[in-house]
Amino acid sequence: MAMTADEKYMLRALELAELGRGHVSPNPMVGCVIVYGDRIIGEGYHMQYGGPHAEPNAVNSVTDPTLLREATVYVTLEPCAHFGKTPPCANLLAEKQVKKVVIAAVDSNPLVGGKGIKILEEAGIEVVTGIQEQASRKLNKRFFTAIEKNRPYVILKWAQTQDGYIARSNYDSKWISNSYSRQLVHKWRTEEDAIMVGTKTAYFDDPRLNVRDWQGKDPLRIVLDKQLTLDKNLHLFDQRIPTICYNLIKDESAHHLTYVKLKEHFGIDDILKDLHQRKVQSVIIEGGSYLLQKFIQSELWDEARVFTGQSTFENGISAPKLNQQASETLDIMGDRLEIFERNTSSS
């Protein structure tokens, strides 16, 4: 089936939106393409949180503004209708009196949710929605999860041996995956808001949870240490990167280290609720097996990324269990990477 012009230009807008990955959270990634006479005359995307949105960037790239009145604007998400860090994009398009606006997905945010469309229609602008909608929602699955489910998008990640272990009996796990897989993990870290480990992983691995093998921002570090037994000389407590320690003892904050006291019988949902209130839209759970399995049992996960390396341990700490088939399998220079996507319609 041939692709329509609307679909073609929206795909280009989605390509542009992708360029904002890792830079705009908690805002969504948005791309915008402006077309006049089957010719692209302007492009833009949301480049940085707090900076101009996709629509003004695209409008400002048009060399002949007089063409805007006969132009069609393609935008991957409904133009915003509220004053935040920047003025409403819907008002800008209305002021420019563009001829038509094609929108991939309507914004679920109650501050927008149809209000941007209303502004455009009241200005006499033709509005079309639903073009490449699923692609737009997939691109911004973190944003939509935060808005619609009031929690971060949860990614489970671990590496396991051929025989299904994530560590030896003494908790040693270096190195199950190869250097290419580990570099990919560092790339992922730049794309998510936060990264979390449990007490034993922090104790035995002493991870930095920062970005070293890729260029990009460090995620917020999170550790679960119920009784505050972890050594304060661990990398996680070096205060070089914002870090949250969830515990049962105290609330305290100093420089980059924040202690958050949980209720005695807390659940995974309590941690996610707190992170949501802190505007954390996505979190990678990197271990250990017990913590990963708690997320699985609570059905509070959206995606799992599982590496299977070349080695075998014969015995040790068993990897978490996912009772479903992978949606995608990739070869990472000999490591097998399986991607699992959970049906999150009910969580």
Helices and strands as residue ranges (DSSP letters): H 5-18, E 31-36, E 39-45, H 54-60, G 65-70, E 72-77, H 89-96, E 100-105, H 115-122, E 126-129, H 133-139, H 141-149, E 153-160, E 165-167, H 179-191, E 194-197, H 199-205, E 220-224, G 235-237, E 243-247, E 252-254, E 257-261, H 268-277, E 282-285, H 289-297, E 303-308, E 317-318, E 328-332, E 335-341
